Amino acid sequence: MEMSGVYRPANAGQKKKSRNFLLFVLIIDVLIMTVLLLFVARPDELKGTWDLDHNTVYEFGGHGKGKLQLEQNSYPFKYTLKKGTLSVDFEDDALNDAVFTYTVDDGTLTLANENGTQWSLKKVDSK
């Protein structure tokens, strides 16, 4: 006589199939994440120190944080990079936040504001 609704543990073959399936799913997840990281996430190409005129230095620390170093003061900021656009958000409200288009070519960072004014900064180090 068979009792319905009674829990019956899975046999060894079913447990092994279940473990293999979970392992397969885990491997697929890792492969997908790896592909996404390789093709979607770009390294921060601005990371490092960039000198404008020996008195004005931008330091991009990566992970969206940096600082503007002037002769006597340092101004921390947060930044984002998106499709050739650099957005800078200064922590100090006395400074104006800014949006630039940018290019990096052979150790030179060129910034241009919305009025078309351009600045060229030389890379000092990659930190």
N, C-alpha and C positions, 0 to 999 in steps of 0.2 A: 504494500500500500504506500503510495507516494503522497507526501504532505506538501501542499502548496503553501507558498509564503515563508518557507523555511530557508534561512541563509545557508548556502553551501559554499564553502571556500573554493576558489578557483584551483584547478589542478596545476601542476608544475608547468605544463606546456602553455597554458593560458597566461600565467604569470610572466613567462619568458617572452611571449609575443607582446604583452603589454609593455614590458621594460624595453624591448627592442623598438617598439613604436615611439615611446617617449624619448629614447635616445636619438632616433631619427628626427623627430620634431625639434629637439634641442640643437642638433647639428645644422639643420636647415635655418633655424633662427640665428645662429652664430654666423653662418654664411651670408645671410641677408644683411645683418648688421655690419659685417665687414665690408660688403660691397657699398652700402650706404655711406660709411665713413670714408671710404676711398674716393668715391665719386661725388659726394655731396659736400662733405666738410672739407673746406680748404684751410690750409694753415694761414695764420695771420701774416700776410706779406708785409705789413707795416711794422711788425715786432722789431724793436731795436730803438736806437737813438738817431735822430735826424737833425742836422744842424742847418739853420737858415743863414745866420750871419755872425756866428761865434758868440752872440749875446742871446739869441732866441733858439732854444732847443726843444724839440718835441720828443718825448720818450713814450713809446707805445710798448706797454708791458705784456701785451697779449691778454686774452680773456676780457677784452673790452675796457681795460683800465690803462690810464696813462697820465702824463703830467706835462704841462708847459713849464719849462725852466727858463726864467729870465735871469738877468744878472743878479738881482737881489731877492727875487721871490720865486716860489714854486706854486703852480696852480693845478691841482689834480682835476682830472676829467674822466668821464666815461665816453666810450666811442663805439660806433657800429660801422661795419663795412657791408655795403650791399650794392652789387652790380656797378662798381666803379664810383660809388658815392661814399664819402666819409662824413659821418655825422658826429660832431663833438658837443658834449654836454658838460660844461664846467660846473664843478661843485659850488664855486663862488658865484653868487648871483650878480656880482659887480662886473663879471666878464660876460660878453655876449656869446651865446652858443652859436655854432656855425655848421654849415653844410658845404662841403666841397666835392667837386669831381676830382678824381685823382688817378694818376698813372705812376707806375714804378718802372724805371728803365735804367739798367746798368748802374745801380747805386744812387740814382736820383729819384726823389719823390717830387712830383709836380702836383701842386694843389691849385685849383681854380675856384673862385667863388661865383655866385650867381651873376655878378656884374662882369665876369670875364677876367678879373685881375688874377694874375698867376704868381706863384712863388715856387722856387726850386730849392729843395733841401737835399743835402748830401748825407748819405748814411755814414754814421760814425762807428757804430758797432751793432751787432745782432742780438746782444744780451741773450 
